[in-house]
Amino acid sequence: MIKFNAAPEFDFDEWATLHQRDPEAFEARRRALLAIEVARGGDHATAAKAMLERLEAQLEGKSDAERARLSLLAMVASAKQMTERLDDLAARLRERADLQNRLPRP
């Protein structure tokens, strides 16, 4: 599972300043950080890398506003997919609990 580092050493102002002063350095730093996080994905690293590559291809050459909009849409789609999978898991767990409740008690 990918674990995102929400450590206090992240400095939003530093990133924002870098983006304003040197967008290419910002982009290189952003890509390097994402590559590190994807590599930490263990069993999911390959799928995460493929997903990130698809998103990067969609964002290539877009304005900052369009990049933000497309990234948000990707996050919403991901959240929807996760919700569907969690709903499916919850239904399976309820079915299992129902089956266990029907078993005779010793």
N, CA, C and O atoms as a printed pandas DataFrame, in Angstrom:
     atom_number atom_name residue_name chain_id  residue_number  x_coord  y_coord  z_coord
0              1         N          MET        A               1    0.846   -1.178    0.000
1              2        CA          MET        A               1    0.000    0.000    0.000
2              3         C          MET        A               1    0.888    1.237    0.000
3              4         O          MET        A               1    1.884    1.275    0.723
4              5         N          ILE        A               2    0.558    2.224   -0.776
5              6        CA          ILE        A               2    1.319    3.456   -0.802
6              7         C          ILE        A               2    0.964    4.260    0.441
7              8         O          ILE        A               2   -0.207    4.482    0.750
8              9         N          LYS        A               3    1.987    4.682    1.133
9             10        CA          LYS        A               3    1.795    5.525    2.304
10            11         C          LYS        A               3    2.345    6.899    1.976
11            12         O          LYS        A               3    3.521    7.039    1.641
12            13         N          PHE        A               4    1.509    7.898    2.070
13            14        CA          PHE        A               4    1.939    9.239    1.757
14            15         C          PHE        A               4    2.550    9.875    2.992
15            16         O          PHE        A               4    2.018    9.765    4.097
16            17         N          ASN        A               5    3.660   10.531    2.791
17            18        CA          ASN        A               5    4.388   11.151    3.883
18            19         C          ASN        A               5    3.798   12.525    4.171
19            20         O          ASN        A               5    3.986   13.466    3.400
20            21         N          ALA        A               6    3.088   12.632    5.279
21            22        CA          ALA        A               6    2.506   13.906    5.686
22            23         C          ALA        A               6    3.369   14.508    6.785
23            24         O          ALA        A               6    2.864   15.160    7.699
24            25         N          ALA        A               7    4.660   14.285    6.687
25            26        CA          ALA        A               7    5.592   14.743    7.714
26            27         C          ALA        A               7    5.615   16.265    7.781
27            28         O          ALA        A               7    5.375   16.943    6.782
28            29         N          PRO        A               8    5.903   16.794    8.964
29            30        CA          PRO        A               8    5.897   18.245    9.133
30            31         C          PRO        A               8    6.977   18.955    8.333
31            32         O          PRO        A               8    6.919   20.176    8.187
32            33         N          GLU        A               9    7.980   18.217    7.800
33            34        CA          GLU        A               9    9.027   18.895    7.048
34            35         C          GLU        A               9    8.575   19.343    5.654
35            36         O          GLU        A               9    9.308   20.053    4.966
36            37         N          PHE        A              10    7.384   18.937    5.236
37            38        CA          PHE        A              10    6.865   19.437    3.961
38            39         C          PHE        A              10    6.554   20.917    4.123
39            40         O          PHE        A              10    5.821   21.314    5.029
40            41         N          ASP        A              11    7.113   21.719    3.245
41            42        CA          ASP        A              11    6.945   23.171    3.329
42            43         C          ASP        A              11    6.234   23.652    2.066
43            44         O          ASP        A              11    6.847   23.809    1.010
44            45         N          PHE        A              12    4.935   23.880    2.196
45            46        CA          PHE        A              12    4.136   24.305    1.048
46            47         C          PHE        A              12    4.690   25.594    0.450
47            48         O          PHE        A              12    4.779   25.728   -0.770
48            49         N          ASP        A              13    5.061   26.543    1.311
49            50        CA          ASP        A              13    5.585   27.822    0.807
50            51         C          ASP        A              13    6.852   27.615   -0.019
51            52         O          ASP        A              13    7.055   28.283   -1.032
52            53         N          GLU        A              14    7.700   26.689    0.418
53            54        CA          GLU        A              14    8.919   26.391   -0.334
54            55         C          GLU        A              14    8.576   25.854   -1.720
55            56         O          GLU        A              14    9.160   26.271   -2.720
56            57         N          TRP        A              15    7.617   24.917   -1.768
57            58        CA          TRP        A              15    7.201   24.355   -3.053
58            59         C          TRP        A              15    6.573   25.431   -3.940
59            60         O          TRP        A              15    6.854   25.487   -5.137
60            61         N          ALA        A              16    5.728   26.282   -3.365
61            62        CA          ALA        A              16    5.074   27.338   -4.138
62            63         C          ALA        A              16    6.109   28.319   -4.695
63            64         O          ALA        A              16    6.019   28.741   -5.848
64            65         N          THR        A              17    7.081   28.672   -3.870
65            66        CA          THR        A              17    8.135   29.584   -4.317
66            67         C          THR        A              17    8.950   28.954   -5.433
67            68         O          THR        A              17    9.262   29.613   -6.426
68            69         N          LEU        A              18    9.298   27.674   -5.275
69            70        CA          LEU        A              18   10.040   26.979   -6.322
70            71         C          LEU        A              18    9.246   26.962   -7.626
71            72         O          LEU        A              18    9.807   27.173   -8.701
72            73         N          HIS        A              19    7.946   26.712   -7.528
73            74        CA          HIS        A              19    7.099   26.694   -8.726
74            75         C          HIS        A              19    7.112   28.046   -9.424
75            76         O          HIS        A              19    7.142   28.111  -10.653
76            77         N          GLN        A              20    7.091   29.119   -8.655
77            78        CA          GLN        A              20    7.087   30.461   -9.245
78            79         C          GLN        A              20    8.442   30.830   -9.837
79            80         O          GLN        A              20    8.508   31.427  -10.911
80            81         N          ARG        A              21    9.526   30.477   -9.142
81            82        CA          ARG        A              21   10.864   30.863   -9.590
82            83         C          ARG        A              21   11.410   29.969  -10.692
83            84         O          ARG        A              21   12.048   30.449  -11.630
84            85         N          ASP        A              22   11.160   28.664  -10.577
85            86        CA          ASP        A              22   11.755   27.714  -11.512
86            87         C          ASP        A              22   10.805   26.535  -11.746
87            88         O          ASP        A              22   10.967   25.473  -11.145
88            89         N          PRO        A              23    9.818   26.727  -12.619
89            90        CA          PRO        A              23    8.828   25.670  -12.850
90            91         C          PRO        A              23    9.448   24.332  -13.268
91            92         O          PRO        A              23    8.922   23.277  -12.915
92            93         N          GLU        A              24   10.548   24.362  -14.010
93            94        CA          GLU        A              24   11.177   23.105  -14.436
94            95         C          GLU        A              24   11.774   22.359  -13.239
95            96         O          GLU        A              24   11.666   21.135  -13.154
96            97         N          ALA        A              25   12.404   23.093  -12.317
97            98        CA          ALA        A              25   12.955   22.458  -11.110
98            99         C          ALA        A              25   11.820   21.925  -10.237
99           100         O          ALA        A              25   11.930   20.847   -9.653
100          101         N          PHE        A              26   10.731   22.688  -10.153
101          102        CA          PHE        A              26    9.564   22.230   -9.400
102          103         C          PHE        A              26    9.056   20.911   -9.971
103          104         O          PHE        A              26    8.791   19.963   -9.231
104          105         N          GLU        A              27    8.922   20.862  -11.304
105          106        CA          GLU        A              27    8.399   19.661  -11.955
106          107         C          GLU        A              27    9.331   18.476  -11.745
107          108         O          GLU        A              27    8.868   17.361  -11.503
108          109         N          ALA        A              28   10.635   18.701  -11.832
109          110        CA          ALA        A              28   11.594   17.610  -11.613
110          111         C          ALA        A              28   11.500   17.103  -10.173
111          112         O          ALA        A              28   11.547   15.897   -9.933
112          113         N          ARG        A              29   11.370   18.003   -9.237
113          114        CA          ARG        A              29   11.249   17.621   -7.822
114          115         C          ARG        A              29    9.948   16.859   -7.571
115          116         O          ARG        A              29    9.928   15.853   -6.861
116          117         N          ARG        A              30    8.868   17.355   -8.166
117          118        CA          ARG        A              30    7.565   16.708   -8.004
118          119         C          ARG        A              30    7.607   15.282   -8.553
119          120         O          ARG        A              30    7.140   14.347   -7.903
120          121         N          ARG        A              31    8.168   15.123   -9.751
121          122        CA          ARG        A              31    8.253   13.798  -10.367
122          123         C          ARG        A              31    9.127   12.852   -9.546
123          124         O          ARG        A              31    8.807   11.673   -9.397
124          125         N          ALA        A              32   10.233   13.376   -9.016
125          126        CA          ALA        A              32   11.124   12.541   -8.203
126          127         C          ALA        A              32   10.410   12.071   -6.942
127          128         O          ALA        A              32   10.520   10.904   -6.567
128          129         N          LEU        A              33    9.686   12.961   -6.288
129          130        CA          LEU        A              33    8.955   12.602   -5.076
130          131         C          LEU        A              33    7.874   11.562   -5.371
131          132         O          LEU        A              33    7.701   10.604   -4.618
132          133         N          LEU        A              34    7.152   11.759   -6.471
133          134        CA          LEU        A              34    6.127   10.783   -6.843
134          135         C          LEU        A              34    6.749    9.423   -7.166
135          136         O          LEU        A              34    6.197    8.386   -6.797
136          137         N          ALA        A              35    7.885    9.424   -7.847
137          138        CA          ALA        A              35    8.554    8.162   -8.175
138          139         C          ALA        A              35    8.971    7.425   -6.904
139          140         O          ALA        A              35    8.858    6.201   -6.829
140          141         N          ILE        A              36    9.449    8.158   -5.916
141          142        CA          ILE        A              36    9.832    7.542   -4.640
142          143         C          ILE        A              36    8.610    6.933   -3.969
143          144         O          ILE        A              36    8.667    5.798   -3.497
144          145         N          GLU        A              37    7.519    7.663   -3.920
145          146        CA          GLU        A              37    6.306    7.163   -3.268
146          147         C          GLU        A              37    5.739    5.957   -4.011
147          148         O          GLU        A              37    5.271    5.008   -3.383
148          149         N          VAL        A              38    5.776    5.987   -5.335
149          150        CA          VAL        A              38    5.276    4.846   -6.114
150          151         C          VAL        A              38    6.152    3.623   -5.848
151          152         O          VAL        A              38    5.644    2.512   -5.692
152          153         N          ALA        A              39    7.462    3.828   -5.798
153          154        CA          ALA        A              39    8.378    2.711   -5.547
154          155         C          ALA        A              39    8.127    2.074   -4.187
155          156         O          ALA        A              39    8.373    0.882   -4.008
156          157         N          ARG        A              40    7.648    2.844   -3.243
157          158        CA          ARG        A              40    7.329    2.324   -1.911
158          159         C          ARG        A              40    6.034    1.526   -1.907
159          160         O          ARG        A              40    5.636    1.001   -0.867
160          161         N          GLY        A              41    5.383    1.430   -3.035
161          162        CA          GLY        A              41    4.079    0.785   -3.123
162          163         C          GLY        A              41    4.086   -0.719   -2.992
163          164         O          GLY        A              41    3.020   -1.334   -2.969
164          165         N          GLY        A              42    5.249   -1.331   -2.905
165          166        CA          GLY        A              42    5.311   -2.782   -2.740
166          167         C          GLY        A              42    4.620   -3.501   -3.882
167          168         O          GLY        A              42    4.926   -3.271   -5.052
168          169         N          ASP        A              43    3.683   -4.378   -3.532
169          170        CA          ASP        A              43    2.966   -5.169   -4.530
170          171         C          ASP        A              43    2.161   -4.311   -5.498
171          172         O          ASP        A              43    1.854   -4.743   -6.609
172          173         N          HIS        A              44    1.824   -3.108   -5.083
173          174        CA          HIS        A              44    0.988   -2.235   -5.902
174          175         C          HIS        A              44    1.805   -1.247   -6.733
175          176         O          HIS        A              44    1.235   -0.423   -7.449
176          177         N          ALA        A              45    3.124   -1.321   -6.646
177          178        CA          ALA        A              45    3.979   -0.341   -7.310
178          179         C          ALA        A              45    3.777   -0.320   -8.821
179          180         O          ALA        A              45    3.730    0.755   -9.420
180          181         N          THR        A              46    3.657   -1.483   -9.440
181          182        CA          THR        A              46    3.512   -1.541  -10.896
182          183         C          THR        A              46    2.209   -0.883  -11.339
183          184         O          THR        A              46    2.196   -0.098  -12.286
184          185         N          ALA        A              47    1.128   -1.202  -10.662
185          186        CA          ALA        A              47   -0.170   -0.596  -11.008
186          187         C          ALA        A              47   -0.161    0.899  -10.732
187          188         O          ALA        A              47   -0.698    1.679  -11.518
188          189         N          ALA        A              48    0.443    1.303   -9.621
189          190        CA          ALA        A              48    0.504    2.733   -9.284
190          191         C          ALA        A              48    1.333    3.490  -10.311
191          192         O          ALA        A              48    0.977    4.599  -10.709
192          193         N          LYS        A              49    2.442    2.886  -10.740
193          194        CA          LYS        A              49    3.291    3.527  -11.738
194          195         C          LYS        A              49    2.537    3.695  -13.050
195          196         O          LYS        A              49    2.612    4.754  -13.673
196          197         N          ALA        A              50    1.814    2.670  -13.476
197          198        CA          ALA        A              50    1.042    2.744  -14.719
198          199         C          ALA        A              50   -0.036    3.824  -14.631
199          200         O          ALA        A              50   -0.247    4.580  -15.579
200          201         N          MET        A              51   -0.710    3.887  -13.491
201          202        CA          MET        A              51   -1.752    4.900  -13.302
202          203         C          MET        A              51   -1.143    6.298  -13.351
203          204         O          MET        A              51   -1.693    7.199  -13.985
204          205         N          LEU        A              52   -0.010    6.475  -12.681
205          206        CA          LEU        A              52    0.660    7.775  -12.673
206          207         C          LEU        A              52    1.122    8.161  -14.078
207          208         O          LEU        A              52    1.011    9.324  -14.467
208          209         N          GLU        A              53    1.633    7.204  -14.833
209          210        CA          GLU        A              53    2.070    7.488  -16.204
210          211         C          GLU        A              53    0.897    7.910  -17.081
211          212         O          GLU        A              53    1.034    8.813  -17.906
212          213         N          ARG        A              54   -0.263    7.261  -16.908
213          214        CA          ARG        A              54   -1.454    7.662  -17.679
214          215         C          ARG        A              54   -1.873    9.086  -17.332
215          216         O          ARG        A              54   -2.202    9.880  -18.213
216          217         N          LEU        A              55   -1.858    9.399  -16.038
217          218        CA          LEU        A              55   -2.239   10.745  -15.617
218          219         C          LEU        A              55   -1.240   11.770  -16.136
219          220         O          LEU        A              55   -1.636   12.828  -16.626
220          221         N          GLU        A              56    0.049   11.465  -16.034
221          222        CA          GLU        A              56    1.078   12.391  -16.522
222          223         C          GLU        A              56    0.913   12.653  -18.019
223          224         O          GLU        A              56    1.088   13.784  -18.472
224          225         N          ALA        A              57    0.579   11.622  -18.781
225          226        CA          ALA        A              57    0.374   11.788  -20.221
226          227         C          ALA        A              57   -0.811   12.715  -20.497
227          228         O          ALA        A              57   -0.766   13.530  -21.418
228          229         N          GLN        A              58   -1.863   12.587  -19.700
229          230        CA          GLN        A              58   -3.035   13.456  -19.866
230          231         C          GLN        A              58   -2.713   14.902  -19.506
231          232         O          GLN        A              58   -3.277   15.827  -20.089
232          233         N          LEU        A              59   -1.806   15.104  -18.545
233          234        CA          LEU        A              59   -1.500   16.437  -18.059
234          235         C          LEU        A              59   -0.448   17.164  -18.887
235          236         O          LEU        A              59   -0.318   18.385  -18.797
236          237         N          GLU        A              60    0.295   16.424  -19.683
237          238        CA          GLU        A              60    1.396   16.992  -20.454
238          239         C          GLU        A              60    0.935   18.176  -21.297
239          240         O          GLU        A              60   -0.016   18.068  -22.072
240          241         N          GLY        A              61    1.618   19.300  -21.137
241          242        CA          GLY        A              61    1.354   20.492  -21.936
242          243         C          GLY        A              61    0.128   21.290  -21.520
243          244         O          GLY        A              61   -0.216   22.271  -22.178
244          245         N          LYS        A              62   -0.531   20.895  -20.453
245          246        CA          LYS        A              62   -1.743   21.599  -20.001
246          247         C          LYS        A              62   -1.365   22.760  -19.072
247          248         O          LYS        A              62   -0.298   22.764  -18.457
248          249         N          SER        A              63   -2.255   23.726  -18.989
249          250        CA          SER        A              63   -2.051   24.845  -18.064
250          251         C          SER        A              63   -2.183   24.346  -16.629
251          252         O          SER        A              63   -2.707   23.260  -16.386
252          253         N          ASP        A              64   -1.703   25.147  -15.682
253          254        CA          ASP        A              64   -1.808   24.756  -14.282
254          255         C          ASP        A              64   -3.264   24.519  -13.880
255          256         O          ASP        A              64   -3.569   23.568  -13.161
256          257         N          ALA        A              65   -4.157   25.386  -14.347
257          258        CA          ALA        A              65   -5.574   25.248  -14.001
258          259         C          ALA        A              65   -6.149   23.955  -14.569
259          260         O          ALA        A              65   -6.900   23.254  -13.890
260          261         N          GLU        A              66   -5.799   23.639  -15.810
261          262        CA          GLU        A              66   -6.302   22.413  -16.430
262          263         C          GLU        A              66   -5.685   21.184  -15.763
263          264         O          GLU        A              66   -6.361   20.170  -15.586
264          265         N          ARG        A              67   -4.413   21.268  -15.395
265          266        CA          ARG        A              67   -3.758   20.164  -14.682
266          267         C          ARG        A              67   -4.471   19.906  -13.352
267          268         O          ARG        A              67   -4.719   18.760  -12.979
268          269         N          ALA        A              68   -4.796   20.990  -12.648
269          270        CA          ALA        A              68   -5.485   20.845  -11.364
270          271         C          ALA        A              68   -6.862   20.223  -11.569
271          272         O          ALA        A              68   -7.271   19.351  -10.801
272          273         N          ARG        A              69   -7.580   20.667  -12.604
273          274        CA          ARG        A              69   -8.913   20.139  -12.880
274          275         C          ARG        A              69   -8.853   18.649  -13.227
275          276         O          ARG        A              69   -9.637   17.856  -12.707
276          277         N          LEU        A              70   -7.935   18.279  -14.092
277          278        CA          LEU        A              70   -7.817   16.874  -14.491
278          279         C          LEU        A              70   -7.354   15.998  -13.328
279          280         O          LEU        A              70   -7.799   14.859  -13.187
280          281         N          SER        A              71   -6.467   16.530  -12.500
281          282        CA          SER        A              71   -6.015   15.775  -11.324
282          283         C          SER        A              71   -7.172   15.550  -10.363
283          284         O          SER        A              71   -7.310   14.466   -9.796
284          285         N          LEU        A              72   -7.999   16.566  -10.179
285          286        CA          LEU        A              72   -9.157   16.441   -9.304
286          287         C          LEU        A              72  -10.127   15.390   -9.839
287          288         O          LEU        A              72  -10.654   14.583   -9.073
288          289         N          LEU        A              73  -10.362   15.400  -11.144
289          290        CA          LEU        A              73  -11.247   14.401  -11.741
290          291         C          LEU        A              73  -10.689   12.987  -11.541
291          292         O          LEU        A              73  -11.443   12.047  -11.290
292          293         N          ALA        A              74   -9.365   12.846  -11.655
293          294        CA          ALA        A              74   -8.751   11.531  -11.442
294          295         C          ALA        A              74   -8.921   11.087   -9.993
295          296         O          ALA        A              74   -9.182    9.914   -9.724
296          297         N          MET        A              75   -8.775   12.024   -9.065
297          298        CA          MET        A              75   -8.962   11.685   -7.644
298          299         C          MET        A              75  -10.405   11.290   -7.362
299          300         O          MET        A              75  -10.656   10.349   -6.609
300          301         N          VAL        A              76  -11.353   12.003   -7.961
301          302        CA          VAL        A              76  -12.766   11.676   -7.766
302          303         C          VAL        A              76  -13.071   10.285   -8.322
303          304         O          VAL        A              76  -13.773    9.500   -7.685
304          305         N          ALA        A              77  -12.547    9.985   -9.497
305          306        CA          ALA        A              77  -12.770    8.661  -10.099
306          307         C          ALA        A              77  -12.153    7.573   -9.218
307          308         O          ALA        A              77  -12.744    6.508   -9.035
308          309         N          SER        A              78  -10.975    7.842   -8.677
309          310        CA          SER        A              78  -10.319    6.873   -7.799
310          311         C          SER        A              78  -11.124    6.668   -6.520
311          312         O          SER        A              78  -11.291    5.540   -6.056
312          313         N          ALA        A              79  -11.616    7.751   -5.961
313          314        CA          ALA        A              79  -12.422    7.654   -4.735
314          315         C          ALA        A              79  -13.713    6.878   -5.006
315          316         O          ALA        A              79  -14.152    6.086   -4.172
316          317         N          LYS        A              80  -14.317    7.110   -6.171
317          318        CA          LYS        A              80  -15.534    6.373   -6.529
318          319         C          LYS        A              80  -15.250    4.884   -6.649
319          320         O          LYS        A              80  -16.021    4.060   -6.158
320          321         N          GLN        A              81  -14.141    4.538   -7.304
321          322        CA          GLN        A              81  -13.765    3.131   -7.456
322          323         C          GLN        A              81  -13.500    2.504   -6.086
323          324         O          GLN        A              81  -13.917    1.375   -5.827
324          325         N          MET        A              82  -12.815    3.225   -5.220
325          326        CA          MET        A              82  -12.536    2.708   -3.884
326          327         C          MET        A              82  -13.831    2.515   -3.099
327          328         O          MET        A              82  -13.982    1.521   -2.390
328          329         N          THR        A              83  -14.758    3.449   -3.219
329          330        CA          THR        A              83  -16.042    3.340   -2.535
330          331         C          THR        A              83  -16.805    2.105   -3.017
331          332         O          THR        A              83  -17.382    1.371   -2.216
332          333         N          GLU        A              84  -16.801    1.886   -4.324
333          334        CA          GLU        A              84  -17.490    0.710   -4.874
334          335         C          GLU        A              84  -16.883   -0.577   -4.337
335          336         O          GLU        A              84  -17.604   -1.512   -3.987
336          337         N          ARG        A              85  -15.561   -0.622   -4.273
337          338        CA          ARG        A              85  -14.898   -1.825   -3.760
338          339         C          ARG        A              85  -15.169   -2.020   -2.273
339          340         O          ARG        A              85  -15.353   -3.147   -1.814
340          341         N          LEU        A              86  -15.192   -0.932   -1.528
341          342        CA          LEU        A              86  -15.496   -1.037   -0.100
342          343         C          LEU        A              86  -16.942   -1.467    0.122
343          344         O          LEU        A              86  -17.225   -2.257    1.022
344          345         N          ASP        A              87  -17.850   -0.951   -0.691
345          346        CA          ASP        A              87  -19.251   -1.377   -0.599
346          347         C          ASP        A              87  -19.383   -2.871   -0.892
347          348         O          ASP        A              87  -20.132   -3.575   -0.214
348          349         N          ASP        A              88  -18.659   -3.353   -1.898
349          350        CA          ASP        A              88  -18.667   -4.776   -2.233
350          351         C          ASP        A              88  -18.111   -5.596   -1.069
351          352         O          ASP        A              88  -18.672   -6.630   -0.707
352          353         N          LEU        A              89  -17.026   -5.138   -0.499
353          354        CA          LEU        A              89  -16.445   -5.836    0.650
354          355         C          LEU        A              89  -17.421   -5.868    1.821
355          356         O          LEU        A              89  -17.576   -6.902    2.471
356          357         N          ALA        A              90  -18.074   -4.753    2.092
357          358        CA          ALA        A              90  -19.043   -4.695    3.189
358          359         C          ALA        A              90  -20.189   -5.682    2.952
359          360         O          ALA        A              90  -20.633   -6.352    3.884
360          361         N          ALA        A              91  -20.667   -5.773    1.710
361          362        CA          ALA        A              91  -21.745   -6.713    1.389
362          363         C          ALA        A              91  -21.283   -8.149    1.607
363          364         O          ALA        A              91  -22.032   -8.965    2.144
364          365         N          ARG        A              92  -20.062   -8.463    1.197
365          366        CA          ARG        A              92  -19.538   -9.815    1.401
366          367         C          ARG        A              92  -19.393  -10.137    2.886
367          368         O          ARG        A              92  -19.683  -11.255    3.312
368          369         N          LEU        A              93  -18.955   -9.177    3.657
369          370        CA          LEU        A              93  -18.810   -9.398    5.098
370          371         C          LEU        A              93  -20.168   -9.606    5.766
371          372         O          LEU        A              93  -20.300  -10.428    6.673
372          373         N          ARG        A              94  -21.182   -8.852    5.309
373          374        CA          ARG        A              94  -22.531   -9.048    5.850
374          375         C          ARG        A              94  -23.045  -10.435    5.506
375          376         O          ARG        A              94  -23.641  -11.108    6.347
376          377         N          GLU        A              95  -22.811  -10.868    4.257
377          378        CA          GLU        A              95  -23.241  -12.213    3.846
378          379         C          GLU        A              95  -22.549  -13.275    4.698
379          380         O          GLU        A              95  -23.184  -14.236    5.131
380          381         N          ARG        A              96  -21.281  -13.106    4.933
381          382        CA          ARG        A              96  -20.543  -14.079    5.745
382          383         C          ARG        A              96  -21.061  -14.105    7.181
383          384         O          ARG        A              96  -21.215  -15.169    7.780
384          385         N          ALA        A              97  -21.326  -12.922    7.716
385          386        CA          ALA        A              97  -21.861  -12.859    9.082
386          387         C          ALA        A              97  -23.233  -13.518    9.144
387          388         O          ALA        A              97  -23.538  -14.219   10.109
388          389         N          ASP        A              98  -24.067  -13.301    8.123
389          390        CA          ASP        A              98  -25.386  -13.939    8.084
390          391         C          ASP        A              98  -25.251  -15.459    8.049
391          392         O          ASP        A              98  -25.978  -16.170    8.743
392          393         N          LEU        A              99  -24.318  -15.948    7.240
393          394        CA          LEU        A              99  -24.092  -17.401    7.157
394          395         C          LEU        A              99  -23.611  -17.948    8.503
395          396         O          LEU        A              99  -24.067  -18.999    8.955
396          397         N          GLN        A             100  -22.715  -17.246    9.118
397          398        CA          GLN        A             100  -22.210  -17.701   10.421
398          399         C          GLN        A             100  -23.306  -17.678   11.494
399          400         O          GLN        A             100  -23.343  -18.537   12.375
400          401         N          ASN        A             101  -24.175  -16.708   11.410
401          402        CA          ASN        A             101  -25.273  -16.621   12.384
402          403         C          ASN        A             101  -26.284  -17.736   12.206
403          404         O          ASN        A             101  -27.004  -18.067   13.148
404          405         N          ARG        A             102  -26.357  -18.331   11.005
405          406        CA          ARG        A             102  -27.292  -19.429   10.754
406          407         C          ARG        A             102  -26.745  -20.775   11.191
407          408         O          ARG        A             102  -27.495  -21.741   11.333
408          409         N          LEU        A             103  -25.441  -20.840   11.403
409          410        CA          LEU        A             103  -24.835  -22.104   11.835
410          411         C          LEU        A             103  -25.289  -22.445   13.258
411          412         O          LEU        A             103  -25.452  -21.562   14.100
412          413         N          PRO        A             104  -25.488  -23.736   13.507
413          414        CA          PRO        A             104  -25.869  -24.114   14.873
414          415         C          PRO        A             104  -24.735  -23.819   15.849
415          416         O          PRO        A             104  -23.559  -24.015   15.539
416          417         N          ARG        A             105  -25.103  -23.356   17.005
417          418        CA          ARG        A             105  -24.124  -23.050   18.054
418          419         C          ARG        A             105  -23.843  -24.301   18.874
419          420         O          ARG        A             105  -24.774  -25.029   19.216
420          421         N          PRO        A             106  -22.605  -24.560   19.190
421          422        CA          PRO        A             106  -22.266  -25.747   19.979
422          423         C          PRO        A             106  -22.693  -25.600   21.441
423          424         O          PRO        A             106  -22.481  -26.511   22.241
